[in-house]
Amino acid sequence: MQHQFPGFVFTAIGDTDAHHDHARFRWGLGPANEPPLVEGFDVVSLDGEGRILTVVGFLDKVPS
């Protein structure tokens, strides 16, 4: 992503929700110090030591 969108940064949106070995968090992507152009959320599964096993990502807002 950093090579595709130079100058863009990821920002956290809201809090992370977690339940046992799964977590969900919202994020934004856009130019630094500006509102995000893209927004989405990821759901991650963790192993017993807290390492990420899988990531499933969803896009909620994408410019046309």
C-alpha positions in Angstrom: 0.0 0.0 0.0 2.8 2.4 0.8 4.2 2.0 -2.8 0.8 2.4 -4.4 -0.2 5.5 -2.4 2.9 7.5 -1.5 2.2 10.1 1.1 -0.9 8.4 2.3 -1.1 7.2 5.9 -3.3 4.7 7.8 -5.3 6.1 10.8 -7.3 4.2 13.4 -11.0 5.0 13.5 -12.7 4.3 16.8 -11.8 1.5 19.2 -10.9 -2.1 18.6 -13.5 -4.7 19.4 -12.1 -8.1 20.6 -13.6 -11.4 21.6 -11.4 -14.3 22.5 -9.0 -14.9 19.6 -10.7 -12.4 17.2 -10.4 -8.6 16.8 -12.1 -6.1 14.6 -10.8 -2.6 13.9 -11.7 0.3 11.6 -9.2 2.3 9.6 -8.8 5.2 7.2 -6.3 5.8 4.4 -5.5 9.1 2.9 -3.1 12.1 2.8 -1.5 13.0 6.1 -3.5 15.5 8.2 -6.6 15.2 5.9 -9.8 13.2 6.2 -9.3 9.6 4.8 -10.3 9.0 1.2 -10.7 5.3 1.9 -12.3 3.7 5.0 -12.6 0.0 5.9 -12.3 -2.5 8.7 -10.3 -5.7 9.2 -11.1 -8.8 11.2 -8.1 -10.7 12.5 -7.8 -14.2 14.1 -5.0 -14.7 16.6 -3.1 -17.8 17.7 -2.6 -18.7 21.4 0.4 -16.4 21.6 -1.3 -13.4 20.1 0.2 -13.6 16.6 -2.0 -12.9 13.6 -3.2 -16.0 11.8 -5.6 -14.5 9.3 -6.8 -11.0 8.2 -10.1 -10.4 6.4 -10.5 -6.9 5.1 -13.6 -5.0 4.1 -13.8 -1.6 2.3 -16.6 0.7 3.4 -15.8 3.9 1.5 -13.8 4.0 -1.7 -13.6 7.0 -4.1 -15.1 6.5 -7.5 
